[in-house]
Amino acid sequence: MVTTSSSFYSDFPTKKGKAAPLQERRMRERVRIWAKGGEGGNGCWSYRRGRNDRYRKPDGGNGGRGGDVILECSAAVWDFSSLQHHLNAKKGGYGVSNNKIGSRGSERLCRCQ
C-alpha cells in the first residue's frame, strides 16, 4: 500500500493556512554588534635644526585621530540579519615633522537595510 500523503502518521490536516509576509522568514529583532573606533596614530619625535639655532627645538607632530563607527538605521527595516557583527574603524595616520598632524582614520558606516 503506497500513500502520497505526508500526514499518514499524524492527526493534523495537511493543508496549511496562508502565512503573513513577516512570518515566512524568521525575524531577527535583536543583534549583538561589536564596534571599535580606530586608534589614534603615533606622534613624531623630531627636532628642528636651523642654521642660526644654537639649540635644536622640538617640532614633532601629533598623531591623527582614529575613525568613528556610525550605525545608520531607518524605520523601514524590520530584519537585522544582514548586519555585520564586528565593526572596526581605521587607525589614524602618523605625525610628521614641522608640527604636522597625522591624517584622520576613515570612518566605518553600517547601514541597516
Buried (B, 14 or more C-beta within 10 A) or exposed (E): EEEEEEEEEEEEEEEEEEEEEEEEEEEEEEEEEEBEBBBBBBBBEBEEEEEEEEEEEEBBBBBBBBBBBEEEEEEEEEBBEEBEEEBBBBBBBBBBBEBBBBBBBBBBEBEBE
